[in-house]
Amino acid sequence: MGHGHHHDHTSMNATRAFAAVTLINLLYTALEAGYGFATNSLALLSDALHNLGDVLGLGLAWGAAVLARRAPTDRHTYGWRRATLLSPLANAVLLVGFSGALAWEAVRRFNAPPEIPALPVVVVAAVGIVVNLGAAWLVREGHEHDLNRRGAFLHLIADAAVSLAAVLAGLGMWWLGWEWLDPAIALLISIVVAVGSFGLLRDAFNAAMDAVPRGIRQEEVQQFLAAQPGVQAVHHLHIWSLGAGEIAMTAHLVRPDQGDHDAFIDQLNHQLDHRFGINHPTLQVELGRGCEHDRHDRAPHGERHGHGHAH
């Protein structure tokens, strides 16, 4: 169980990264809104509004990373790590909402695209590319396994794409006088953001509903456990995400052989972590046949009997 220090160090880095990224984005949003008002550019103002939504989303991710570091208590025995699963859910809902609002505004503008001073749009949006890519780089570490970081990372990459599209639209308006580029690019961006956030929404919802984490197949784990020496049956197998990169599992193993169960469980815990990334397994070894448990597993209230022997 020697994961503690590593988790603390990782979560501390996550908290610092989110703090830095949130503050950088807040400053850039204020700058962009200021230029939007100064030049009367609705493009910059709507992007600033979109960025404000992102700051809220990043703030949620930051808050979740802070909550995840809270020590377990008698009531919250796992600590607050699940906060890192709830934050991307809120983040994805925000993203879907903003992309919808952006699309609506873009469609409305096609009839009469307003004249916009192109150069300030290009300059401010170019700054946005640098800010967002820099911020994405800060939270990139471990984003493949941590849904909370992945939410923030996708957010920032999408923002960099938004800023790039705004730069291209600004250049098109400046050189060619194509005012319709502004709503066209906004519509394209809203579709890209919506598609990305729906994937995040699905993953976050599944995690919040204790689904088996992506990349792990329950049948494979079941077969692996059943193939262990002396194991005659496997039941009550549950696999779920505890939060940032931590995967829990419970299983009952019927193993009548009176061998050294402690050594067997220690070795199996190590293999589960190495092969499947399951780093919080709880294994219960039973000496009898597991028919009664199998029957209970299929019943809606099948969890009533004791888990007292869990290792």
LINCORTA-V654370 format. One record per residue. N is the residue number from 0. PSI is psi in radians with two decimals (999 if undefined). OMEGA is omega as a letter, one per 30 degrees, with the letter a starting at -180 (none if undefined). Layout:
BEGIN
n:N psi:PSI omega:OMEGA
n:N psi:PSI omega:OMEGA
END
This chain:
BEGIN
n:0 psi:0.51 omega:a
n:1 psi:0.74 omega:a
n:2 psi:-0.24 omega:a
n:3 psi:-0.92 omega:a
n:4 psi:-0.68 omega:a
n:5 psi:-0.77 omega:l
n:6 psi:-0.77 omega:a
n:7 psi:-0.77 omega:a
n:8 psi:-0.78 omega:a
n:9 psi:-0.78 omega:a
n:10 psi:-0.57 omega:l
n:11 psi:-0.78 omega:l
n:12 psi:-0.74 omega:l
n:13 psi:-0.78 omega:a
n:14 psi:-0.78 omega:l
n:15 psi:-0.76 omega:a
n:16 psi:-0.80 omega:a
n:17 psi:-0.68 omega:l
n:18 psi:-0.85 omega:a
n:19 psi:-0.82 omega:a
n:20 psi:-0.73 omega:a
n:21 psi:-0.80 omega:a
n:22 psi:-0.72 omega:l
n:23 psi:-0.79 omega:a
n:24 psi:-0.62 omega:l
n:25 psi:-0.75 omega:l
n:26 psi:-0.78 omega:a
n:27 psi:-0.68 omega:l
n:28 psi:-0.76 omega:l
n:29 psi:-0.75 omega:l
n:30 psi:-0.82 omega:a
n:31 psi:-0.74 omega:l
n:32 psi:-0.72 omega:l
n:33 psi:-0.83 omega:l
n:34 psi:-0.61 omega:l
n:35 psi:-0.79 omega:l
n:36 psi:-0.72 omega:a
n:37 psi:-0.67 omega:a
n:38 psi:0.02 omega:a
n:39 psi:0.57 omega:a
n:40 psi:1.97 omega:l
n:41 psi:-0.50 omega:l
n:42 psi:-0.85 omega:a
n:43 psi:-0.66 omega:a
n:44 psi:-0.72 omega:a
n:45 psi:-0.59 omega:l
n:46 psi:-0.63 omega:l
n:47 psi:-0.68 omega:l
n:48 psi:-0.75 omega:l
n:49 psi:-0.74 omega:l
n:50 psi:-0.59 omega:l
n:51 psi:-0.69 omega:l
n:52 psi:-0.70 omega:l
n:53 psi:-0.67 omega:l
n:54 psi:-0.70 omega:l
n:55 psi:-0.78 omega:l
n:56 psi:-0.77 omega:l
n:57 psi:-0.65 omega:l
n:58 psi:-0.71 omega:l
n:59 psi:-0.77 omega:a
n:60 psi:-0.71 omega:l
n:61 psi:-0.86 omega:l
n:62 psi:-0.71 omega:l
n:63 psi:-0.71 omega:l
n:64 psi:-0.62 omega:l
n:65 psi:-0.82 omega:a
n:66 psi:-0.63 omega:a
n:67 psi:-0.37 omega:a
n:68 psi:-0.10 omega:a
n:69 psi:2.39 omega:a
n:70 psi:2.62 omega:l
n:71 psi:2.61 omega:l
n:72 psi:3.11 omega:l
n:73 psi:-0.54 omega:a
n:74 psi:-0.78 omega:l
n:75 psi:1.43 omega:a
n:76 psi:-0.35 omega:l
n:77 psi:0.07 omega:a
n:78 psi:-2.66 omega:a
n:79 psi:0.49 omega:a
n:80 psi:-0.48 omega:a
n:81 psi:-0.29 omega:l
n:82 psi:-0.55 omega:a
n:83 psi:-0.16 omega:l
n:84 psi:-0.52 omega:a
n:85 psi:-0.60 omega:a
n:86 psi:-0.84 omega:l
n:87 psi:-0.44 omega:l
n:88 psi:-0.85 omega:l
n:89 psi:-0.70 omega:a
n:90 psi:-0.80 omega:a
n:91 psi:-0.69 omega:l
n:92 psi:-0.76 omega:l
n:93 psi:-0.82 omega:a
n:94 psi:-0.78 omega:l
n:95 psi:-0.75 omega:l
n:96 psi:-0.80 omega:a
n:97 psi:-0.68 omega:a
n:98 psi:-0.62 omega:l
n:99 psi:-0.79 omega:l
n:100 psi:-0.68 omega:l
n:101 psi:-0.77 omega:l
n:102 psi:-0.76 omega:a
n:103 psi:-0.81 omega:a
n:104 psi:-0.70 omega:a
n:105 psi:-0.81 omega:a
n:106 psi:-0.71 omega:a
n:107 psi:-0.59 omega:a
n:108 psi:-0.30 omega:a
n:109 psi:-0.60 omega:a
n:110 psi:-0.81 omega:a
n:111 psi:1.42 omega:l
n:112 psi:2.21 omega:a
n:113 psi:2.71 omega:l
n:114 psi:2.31 omega:a
n:115 psi:2.33 omega:l
n:116 psi:2.00 omega:a
n:117 psi:-0.69 omega:a
n:118 psi:-0.84 omega:l
n:119 psi:-0.64 omega:l
n:120 psi:-0.82 omega:a
n:121 psi:-0.83 omega:a
n:122 psi:-0.88 omega:a
n:123 psi:-0.70 omega:l
n:124 psi:-0.61 omega:l
n:125 psi:-0.69 omega:l
n:126 psi:-0.68 omega:l
n:127 psi:-0.67 omega:l
n:128 psi:-0.85 omega:a
n:129 psi:-0.82 omega:a
n:130 psi:-0.84 omega:a
n:131 psi:-0.70 omega:l
n:132 psi:-0.69 omega:l
n:133 psi:-0.76 omega:a
n:134 psi:-0.70 omega:l
n:135 psi:-0.67 omega:l
n:136 psi:-0.61 omega:a
n:137 psi:-0.58 omega:a
n:138 psi:0.21 omega:a
n:139 psi:-0.56 omega:a
n:140 psi:2.10 omega:l
n:141 psi:0.21 omega:a
n:142 psi:-0.28 omega:a
n:143 psi:-0.54 omega:a
n:144 psi:-0.32 omega:a
n:145 psi:1.96 omega:a
n:146 psi:-0.62 omega:a
n:147 psi:-0.84 omega:l
n:148 psi:-0.64 omega:a
n:149 psi:-0.68 omega:l
n:150 psi:-0.84 omega:a
n:151 psi:-0.71 omega:a
n:152 psi:-0.84 omega:l
n:153 psi:-0.72 omega:l
n:154 psi:-0.88 omega:a
n:155 psi:-0.66 omega:l
n:156 psi:-0.72 omega:l
n:157 psi:-0.67 omega:l
n:158 psi:-0.68 omega:l
n:159 psi:-0.67 omega:l
n:160 psi:-0.70 omega:l
n:161 psi:-0.83 omega:a
n:162 psi:-0.69 omega:l
n:163 psi:-0.77 omega:l
n:164 psi:-0.67 omega:l
n:165 psi:-0.68 omega:l
n:166 psi:-0.85 omega:a
n:167 psi:-0.74 omega:l
n:168 psi:-0.74 omega:l
n:169 psi:-0.75 omega:l
n:170 psi:-0.73 omega:l
n:171 psi:-0.72 omega:l
n:172 psi:-0.63 omega:a
n:173 psi:-0.85 omega:a
n:174 psi:-0.67 omega:a
n:175 psi:-0.18 omega:a
n:176 psi:0.39 omega:a
n:177 psi:1.57 omega:a
n:178 psi:-0.44 omega:a
n:179 psi:-0.25 omega:l
n:180 psi:-0.58 omega:a
n:181 psi:-1.01 omega:l
n:182 psi:-0.56 omega:a
n:183 psi:-0.81 omega:l
n:184 psi:-0.72 omega:l
n:185 psi:-0.71 omega:l
n:186 psi:-0.78 omega:l
n:187 psi:-0.79 omega:a
n:188 psi:-0.77 omega:a
n:189 psi:-0.63 omega:l
n:190 psi:-0.79 omega:l
n:191 psi:-0.81 omega:a
n:192 psi:-0.75 omega:a
n:193 psi:-0.77 omega:a
n:194 psi:-0.82 omega:l
n:195 psi:-0.72 omega:a
n:196 psi:-0.45 omega:l
n:197 psi:-0.67 omega:l
n:198 psi:-0.77 omega:l
n:199 psi:-0.73 omega:a
n:200 psi:-0.76 omega:a
n:201 psi:-0.84 omega:a
n:202 psi:-0.74 omega:a
n:203 psi:-0.70 omega:l
n:204 psi:-0.78 omega:l
n:205 psi:-0.77 omega:a
n:206 psi:-0.73 omega:l
n:207 psi:-0.48 omega:l
n:208 psi:0.31 omega:l
n:209 psi:0.58 omega:l
n:210 psi:2.72 omega:l
n:211 psi:2.24 omega:a
n:212 psi:2.60 omega:l
n:213 psi:2.45 omega:l
n:214 psi:-0.11 omega:l
n:215 psi:2.27 omega:l
n:216 psi:2.12 omega:a
n:217 psi:-0.66 omega:a
n:218 psi:-0.69 omega:a
n:219 psi:-0.74 omega:l
n:220 psi:-0.74 omega:l
n:221 psi:-0.84 omega:a
n:222 psi:-0.71 omega:l
n:223 psi:-0.80 omega:a
n:224 psi:-0.73 omega:a
n:225 psi:-0.45 omega:a
n:226 psi:-0.05 omega:a
n:227 psi:2.61 omega:a
n:228 psi:2.23 omega:l
n:229 psi:-0.15 omega:a
n:230 psi:2.15 omega:a
n:231 psi:-0.47 omega:l
n:232 psi:2.68 omega:l
n:233 psi:2.26 omega:l
n:234 psi:3.07 omega:a
n:235 psi:0.76 omega:l
n:236 psi:2.07 omega:l
n:237 psi:2.35 omega:l
n:238 psi:2.25 omega:a
n:239 psi:2.90 omega:a
n:240 psi:2.34 omega:l
n:241 psi:-0.23 omega:a
n:242 psi:-2.86 omega:a
n:243 psi:1.68 omega:l
n:244 psi:0.21 omega:a
n:245 psi:2.18 omega:a
n:246 psi:2.24 omega:a
n:247 psi:2.72 omega:l
n:248 psi:2.47 omega:l
n:249 psi:2.54 omega:l
n:250 psi:2.54 omega:l
n:251 psi:2.24 omega:l
n:252 psi:2.14 omega:l
n:253 psi:2.03 omega:a
n:254 psi:1.51 omega:a
n:255 psi:-0.41 omega:a
n:256 psi:2.21 omega:a
n:257 psi:0.88 omega:a
n:258 psi:-2.88 omega:l
n:259 psi:1.64 omega:a
n:260 psi:-0.56 omega:a
n:261 psi:-0.83 omega:l
n:262 psi:-0.69 omega:l
n:263 psi:-0.82 omega:a
n:264 psi:-0.73 omega:l
n:265 psi:-0.79 omega:a
n:266 psi:-0.71 omega:a
n:267 psi:-0.70 omega:l
n:268 psi:-0.77 omega:a
n:269 psi:-0.77 omega:a
n:270 psi:-0.67 omega:l
n:271 psi:-0.70 omega:l
n:272 psi:-0.81 omega:a
n:273 psi:-0.76 omega:a
n:274 psi:-0.68 omega:a
n:275 psi:-0.13 omega:a
n:276 psi:0.28 omega:l
n:277 psi:1.84 omega:a
n:278 psi:0.07 omega:l
n:279 psi:1.10 omega:a
n:280 psi:2.53 omega:l
n:281 psi:2.00 omega:a
n:282 psi:2.32 omega:l
n:283 psi:2.08 omega:l
n:284 psi:2.27 omega:l
n:285 psi:2.62 omega:a
n:286 psi:-0.37 omega:a
n:287 psi:3.10 omega:l
n:288 psi:2.63 omega:a
n:289 psi:0.45 omega:a
n:290 psi:-0.74 omega:a
n:291 psi:-0.73 omega:l
n:292 psi:-0.72 omega:a
n:293 psi:-0.68 omega:a
n:294 psi:-0.75 omega:l
n:295 psi:-0.66 omega:a
n:296 psi:-0.57 omega:a
n:297 psi:-0.29 omega:a
n:298 psi:2.59 omega:a
n:299 psi:-0.53 omega:a
n:300 psi:0.69 omega:a
n:301 psi:0.12 omega:a
n:302 psi:0.29 omega:a
n:303 psi:-0.50 omega:a
n:304 psi:2.86 omega:a
n:305 psi:2.52 omega:l
n:306 psi:0.44 omega:a
n:307 psi:-0.43 omega:a
n:308 psi:0.17 omega:a
n:309 psi:2.42 omega:a
n:310 psi:999 omega:none
END
